[in-house]
Amino acid sequence: MPAITLIWALVAVLLAALSPGLTQRSFPDVDDALRLVQVRDLLAGQGWYDLHQYRLTPPEGTLMHWSRLVDLPLAAAIALLSLAMPVGDAEFLAAVAVPLLLLLGTMLFVGDLVWHRLGRLPAVLTLLAFVLVPVLPGQFQPMRIDHHAWQVLSVAAALWAIFRKDPQRGGAIAGLAMAAGLMISLETIVMAAGFAAVLTLRWLLDPAQRMWLVRYVQALATGLVVLFALTRGLPDLAAHCDAISPPHLALFALVAIGASLLAVPAHLHPAVLIGGLGASALCGIVVIASTAPACLAPPFAGLDPVVQKYWYVLIAEGQPLWRQPPGEALPAALQCLVAVAVAAWAALRGAVQHRVFWRDLAVVMAVAALAGFATQRSLAFAGLVAAIPLGWLAAQLIARWQATPRIGPKLGVAAVLFAAFLPGALVGPLLGAAGVQDAGASAAPATTTQCALPANLRRLDALGSATIFTTLDFAPLVLAYSHHGVVASSHHRAERAMRDVIVAFTREPETARAIVAARGAQFVAICPSVGDAKVYRTVGGTRSLAAQLAAGTPPAWLERVDVGAAGGLMVWKVVPAR
């Protein structure tokens, strides 16, 4: 695959050039910083099955829901590279290389699929479209080491597998790929259901194709059990709702058993097939309802109201597309809708030998688009699939452009191509002309602001070993670049501590003092330019602790400490009550 590798190299160089924090070795997101902390702890000897972050909400620590499947390649890369260079350089190089290598794997799966199904030019244009579709490029940028790129890779592998010729092998590979994706994060469950829908449709239309679904759900259930045993095991059999746990394993096992039994007869009435599959899924849901009823609700449904209001709903990537700024939402929605329309048209009117391919792809694309509309970060899945119909569309338009000698049709073809791949360039002026106020880019923690740079944060080590009371978005950076503990970070399993942090920074100093003392923090620190620090000042008003600290007028129970940091990083020592 030299051509695919060459295109990957071009895209990788482009992503590296556009990565804002690469020169400062700053992570794109605070989750990436905390991922590195988890990997460091593993390399330092923390148990494989022990997923506690002990410096988060000390002294008991916080049990994280993140998977060792993501930690292992990073840990291996750092351990190997550190044999030839300082550990800090090894971490940096691993954080740059791993996302780009995941991009290569994803492009190999998609490129091979399109090349063999539609031809070389559509494959090349599909891969080039990777940099222009919604959300996808950002998940593979250097130092983006959290789990999102792994999810996209698992979807790409499953997509490649369901279009293999052998249903036994293709279904099994797709099931194993989605088992890995689900163990990494439950966010992929919609895509797992989408692939199941495609394979169920094949069975309904042709009973001879039933082994696609059977092997898929068998491999999915088996893979989940094996990966659960390898990465979580007996130490954690609790019914967690934000990660694969025993009730979920029971659901997938029952679906696999039901599909296997239904496949024994050569022919089934469609109503019997749908009813049997539905009954299997319903049995699994009953198991969850009886053992972990809270898991039938969305993972964040039971959040504390304060945390829900001042943390969760402010995380743009976790919100529906219609809650995003119009300048972001409309281009993404348009590209997804164009991709669905192109796939559907090709399934109905395209070349006869490719219609089944386009039919199945249209179903996957529609599911991915719905997932992206419901949760903005899931647009990465939609972007991955959308690149295929958009790449094929580009190939068709280029052929028409070459075939027509007249300038008018050529300009029309160019305009359609431009609108399909760069809808944002058209939507922005149209919104402005219509008088629509666009809030601009989605708010995200500003990890490249000067006071959050690693060089400044490392100065905190001069304070000795302590627990620092700081904002949720800043806390992971403190963990990553110093040896201190923090009261809470932007991670929901420490929900009570998160509430305390939000309340303390948005209320008057005396209320905050009681909370800080109860949490045993020795220092208070803020980086005023990092995301949630601004929110706390706005919400709490001028009398809030956050506003007073940012203004340089701290209460008497805080004593300013100069750590020599630039860029606005401010630290205070908590004065014990007399």
N, C-alpha and C positions, 0 to 999 in steps of 0.2 A: 504494500500500500504506500509506495513512495509519494504519490500525488497527495494523498490524504495527510501524510506526515508533513509535507511541504506547506499545505494550507494551514495545518495546525501551528507550525512554526510562525507563519505570518500572523495568525490571530493571536498567538501567545505574545509576540513582540508588541503588537498593538495594545493588548491588555496591560502589559507591563508598563508601556509608555503612558497609559492613561490612569495608572494606579496612583492616587494622590499621596499616599503615605509611604510609598516604597523607599524613597530616599531617606526618610526619617525612621524607617523600620517601625512604622506605626500600623496597627491593625485597622482594617476597614470597619470592624464592628467589635463591640465589647465582648460578644460571645466568642470571637476568635481568641481574644486575650485569655478568657477563662479556660478555653480548650487547651491552650498551651500550659496553663497552671495544672490542669488535670494530667496532662502528659508528663510534665516534670515530676509530679508526685509519683506517678507510676515508675518512672525511671529511678526515682530516689528510693524505691523499695516498698511503696504502698501496695497492699494486696491487690491482685487482679480482680477479685470479686468485691473489693472494698471501694465503692464509688462515692464515699464521703469526701466533701471538701472541708477539711477541718479548720481552715482559716476563715471560712465563711460562717458567720453566726457562732463564734467560739463561746464556750469551750466544746460544746457537743458537736458542732459542725453541722453541715447540711448534706443529706443524701441526694446526690445528683441523679437525674434520669438519663444522662447521656451514655452512649454505647461505647464499649471498648473496641468495637469494630472500627471506629474512627480514630481512636487513640493509638491502636497498634501500628499502623503504617507510619504515623508521625514519630512515634517513639523509636521504631526501628531505624528510620532515616536519620534521626538525631543521634542515636547511639553509633551508627555507622560513620556518619560524617565527623563526629567528635573525635574519632580516632586520628583524624588528619588535621583538625583545626580546633580553635577554642569553642567551648560549648555554645556561647552566644552566637558565634558565626554559624555553627551547625544548626542551631534553632532557626536562624534567619533563612539560611539556604533551604532547609526543609520546608519552611512556611512558604517560600516562593515556589519551590519545585513541585510539591505535592498537589496543589490545586491545578497547576498546568498539566501535570501528568494525568490527573483525572479528566481534564479537558481532552487530552489525547485519546484516552479510552472511550470517552463519550463520542468523539468525532469518528473514531474507527467503527464503532457500532452503527452509527447513523449513516456514515459514508458508505460502508459496505452494503447496508440495506438498500440505499437509494441507487448505488452504482449497479447492483445486480438486478434491481427491479425496473429502474427507469432509464439508466444510462449514465455515462460519464459526466456530461455537462450538467444535468440536474443535480448530480451528486456534488460537483464542485460548487455550484451556486447555493445548494443547501448548506454546505459547510461555511461558506462565506456569509450566509444569512445569520449565522450564530451570533455575530456581533451587532445585529440590528433588530433582533426580536426581543420581546419584553423580558426584563429581569435576568435572563439567562447569563449574559456576559459577566455580570457582577459576581455571580456565584463561583466563578473560576478565576477571578483576579488573584494575583500573587498576594499571599498572606491571608487569604480567605480560607482558613483552615477548619472552620466549623463544619457541621454535617451536611449542609445543603448541597454541595457539589456531589457528595456521595449518593444522596437521594436521586439527583438527576442522572447520575451514572447507572443506578439500578433500574430506573425507568427506561433509559436508552438500551440497556442489555435486554430487558424484557420485551421491548418493542422490536428489537432485532430478532429475538428468539421466536416470537409468534408468527413470523413470516418465513420461518424455515420450512423445508419440505417435509421433514419427518415430525409427525405430531408427538411421538414418544419423547424424542430428544428436545424438540423445540418447546413443548409444553413444560417439560421438567426444568429446562434452563430458565424459562420465564418465571416459573414458580419459585425457584431458588433465588433469582434476582430480586423478586419482590419480597421474599422472606428477609433477605439482607436489608432491603430498603425499609421494611417495617420495624426490624430490630433497631435500626438506626433512628427512626422517628416514625410515629404513627401518622404523620402528615401524608405519607404515601398511600394511605389506605384507600383514598378515592381513586388513585391510579390502579391499585390492585383490583379494585372493583371494576374499573373500566376494562382492564384486560379480561377479566372474567366475563364481562358482558359480551365482548367480541367473540370469545370462544364458545359461549352459550349460544350466540346467534349462529355460529357455524354448525353446532349440533342441531339446532332447530331446523336449519335449511338442508342439512345433509347428515343423517344419523351416522354415516361412515366416518364423520369428522369428530365423533364424540370423545375420542381419546385426547384431543387437545385440552379440553376442559378438565378431564379426569386427571391427566398427568400434571396439569397446572396446579390444581388444588391439592393433589397429593404431595407434590414437591413443596408447595407453599407451607402446608401444615407440618410436614416432616422437617423442612428447613428451619421453621420457627422453633420447633422443639429442640433441635440440635444446637442452633445458635443461642437459644435461651440458656441451655445447659452450659455452653462454652463461655458465655459472657456474663451471666447472672447467677445461674446455678442455685443450689440449695440455700445459700445465705440470704437470699431475698425472694421469698415466695409470696410476699404481700401483694394484694390486688391493687396495684397502681393503675390509675386511669390515664396517665400521661405517657405510658410506655407499655410495651408488650409484657403481660403478666399471665399467670395461670388461667384466669377466666377467658382471656383472649385466645390462648392456646386451645382451650376447649371449643370455642366457637369455630375456629378454622379446622380442627380435627373432625367435628361433626359435619361440617360442610363437605370435607373430603370423603368421609364415610358415605354420606348420602349420595354424592356424585358417583362414587365407585359402584354402589348398589344399583343406581339407576342405569348405569352403562351395561349391566349384564344382559338385558334383552337387546336384541339387534335393533328393534324399533319400538318407540314409545310415542303415544299421542302427545303433541306439543303441550296440551293442558296438563297432562300427567307429569311431563318433564318439568315444566315451570312450577307446578305445585310441589313436586318432590324436592326440588332445589330450594324453594321457598320454605318448606317445612324443615329442612335441614338447618337453614340459616336461623329460622325461628327457634329451634331447639337450642342453638348456640346462644341466642339472645336471652332465652329463658335462664340458661346457666349464669350468664352475666347478671341478669336481674336478681337472681336468688343469692349470688355470692358477692357481687359488687354493684349494687344498683346505681351508685353514683356514676359509674362508668358508662351508663347509657346516655348521660348528658355530655355536652362538649367539655373538653378538659378544663376550661377556664370558667365554667358556669358557676362554680361555687366559691369564687374568689371573694375575699373580704371586700365590701363595697368601696372602701377608701383605696385599696390597691387596684380594684377594677377601674375606678374613675380616674385616678391620677397616675396610673402606670399602664395597665393593659390597653385601654382604649386609645392611648397616646402612641402606642407602637404601631406605626403605619403599616409595616409589612404583615402584621397579624390581622389587619382589618379588611373588610370587603373592598372591592375595587371602587364601588360607588362612594366610598368615604375618602377616596384619595383626591388630591387636587385634579381638577379637570384636565389640566395640561399634561398630566401623567396618565390618568385613567382612560381618556378618550383614545389616544393613539394605541395603547395596549389593547383596548377592547376592539378597535377597528382591525388591527392586525389579526387578532384571534378570529373575528367574524369572517374576515377575508379568507383565512386559512380553512375554516370550516366550509365556507361556500365553495372554494376551489376544489376541496376534496370531494364534496357532495356532487358537484358538477361532473368531475372526472369519473365518479362512480356511476353516474347515469349516462353521460354522453361521451366519455373518453374512449380510448382504445379498448376493444373488447377484452383483450388478454390481460388488461390491467384493472378491470372494473372491480373485481373481488378485492384486490389490494386496496384500492381507493375506498371501497365500502368499509372495510375494517379500519382503515386509517381515519376515515371520517368519524366513526364512532369514538375512537380513542381521542381524536382532536376535540370532539364535542365535550367529552368528559373532562379533558384537561382544561378546556376553556371555562367550564362551569366551576372547576376547582379554583382556577385563577380568579374568577369573578368573586368567589366566596372568600378567598384569602389571598391577599396580594402576593405573598412570597411564593404561592403555588403557581404563579404565572411563569415561573421557570420551567415547569412541566409543559405548560401550554406553549411556551416559546420553543422548547425542544421539538415538539411535534409539529408546530406551525412552520418551522424552518423547511420541512419537506414539501408541503404544497406550495409554499412561497418560492422555494428553489425551482420547483417544476414550472410554476407560473412564469418565473423569470426566463427560464429556458424557452418556453413557448413564445413569450413576447420578443425575445431576442431574435428568434427565427423569423417572426413576422416583420420585425424591423429590417432584417437583412433582405427579406423577400420583396418588400415594397420599394419602388424607386421614388415615390412621391414624398415630398417633405412634410406635408400635412399629416398623413398617417404615421410617419416616423415620429413626429412630435407627440402625437396622441399616444403611441405606444410608450414613448419615454415618460410621458406624464403619468400613465397608469403604473409603470414600474416604480417611479419615484413615490407615488402615493402609497403603494403597497409596502414599500420598504422603509420609507421615512415619513409616516403619517404625522409625526410630531411637528415637522416643518410646515405642514399645512394647517394643523389644528390650532397652533399658537396664534397665528395672525387672525384666523377666523374667530377665535374666542375674544381676541382683542377688539375686533370689529363689532362683535355682538355685545361688547361691554361686560363680558363675564370676567369677574375677578378671579384670577388663578393664584392659589397660595404658593405656587412654585413647587420645588422638590419636596418630597416627603421628609419630615423631620426625622433625623437619626442622631444617635450619640456622636458628638464631634470628637473623634479620637485623634484627629490631626491638629487640634488646637494646641497652641504652644505649651500651655501649662500641663497638658496631658501627654507630652512627649516623654519617651523613656528616660532621657537624660535628666529631666526634672524630677520624675517620680523616684528615681533611684536615690535622690537626695533624702528621701524620707527615711532611709535606713539609718541616718544619723540620729534618729530619735530613739534608737534601741528597739527592743521587741515590744510591741504594743497592739492594742485593738483600736482601730481608727473608725470614728463615726463619720461617714461621708455619704454622698448621694449615691443612688442606685447605679447610675450609669458610670460613675467614676470608680466605683468599688472594684470591678474586675481589673482595671488598670493598676490599682494599688496592689492587688494580689499578684499581678503578673510581673511588676517591676520593683517590688519591695518584698521584705519578708514579714510584713505586718499582717494582722487579721483585720477583717471588716465586719461590721454588724449585719449588713445585708447587701445584696447586689440585685441586679435586674433579672432574677431567676426565681420563679414562682414557688418553689418548694420551701423557701424561707419566708412564707407569706406573713407570718406574725411579725418577724423582724422587719420586713419590707414596710408593713403598716407603721411600725414605730418610727422608721426613718422618715417616711412621708409626713406623719403627724408632727414630728419634732421640727422639721425644717419649715413647715407651713404654719406653725403656731408661734405664740410669743415665747421669749427665751426661758421663762420660768417653767413652763410646761415642758419645753425641750430639755431643760436641765434634769428633770426627774427621769425622763426617758433615757438620756445619755448615761446617767448614773446607774439606772437599773440594768442597762446593757453592759456595764463594766468597761466602757470606753475610756481610754486615757487621753485621746486626742480627737479633735474635730478638724476636718479638712474639707475644703471645697475648691473646685475648679469652676469659677462662675460661667465660663463659656461652654461647658459641657451640658448637653441637652436638658436633663431634668432639673438642674440647678436654676435655669431660667423659668421653668414651669413653677417651681416652688415659690420663687419670688413673686410671680404674677398671681398665683393662687392665694398666697398668704398675705400679700400686701406689705406695706412698709414696716409694720410692727412684727413681721415674722422673723424667725431666726435667720432664714436664708437671706432675706433682704438686708438685715443689719450686718451680717457677715460680709456680704458683697460690698456694702457701703463702707466697710472698714470701721464700723462702730459696734464691736462685739459686746456682749453683756459682761458684767464684772467677774463671772465665774469662768471666763475664758481668758487665757493669757497668750498673747501672740508669740509664736516661735518662728524665727527666721531660719529656714533651711537652705537659703541661698538659691531658691528656685526662681526662674524667670517666667514671664508670661501670665502672671496672675494667680499662680497656685498659692493658696493661703492655708496656714496651719495654726491651730491654737491648742495649748495644753489645758486640760480640764483641771481647774483649781478645786481641790477637795473641800467639801463643806465643813465648816468649823463646828 
